[in-house]
Amino acid sequence: MLKLSKLTDYATVVLSVIAKDSHRLHDALELAEVTGIALPTVSKILKILTKAGLLSSMRGAKGGYALAREPEKITLAMVIGALEGPIALTECSASHKGCDQASGCRIQGNWHLINQKIAHALESVTLADMILPFKQPAEVSIPLSRLYR
């Protein structure tokens, strides 16, 4: 199963709160209260995202955290990369050195292509997209006559 860590999930929640009100600084305690995520976890996420260059921090009594760039310029791929490292579905997607079967593998290129498609999909979704209200996709109807041919 492809699954992101809780920390990555929480990071998107924290970033979305900051992005919705991006013209001011946010402190860790406020973010913990608004999101319901434990303060130590929020602090850890803020440190990681700042180190990755997605957030900027200001010290002091009136300090806090802000997005380092516009929400339209922060992709989900960047967030995942900051918390989990490079997007790689298989060992050979990240490095050819990790797989004992690499020399005789005939599907390695296919895994590379699949990995590339998923990375592109994650690069196409921005933080600005994530803070938009969710719209339920339109229901698709298929005439019964098309089911029985």
Order of alpha helices (4+ residues) and beta strands (2+ residues): alpha-alpha-alpha-beta-beta-alpha-alpha-alpha-alpha-alpha
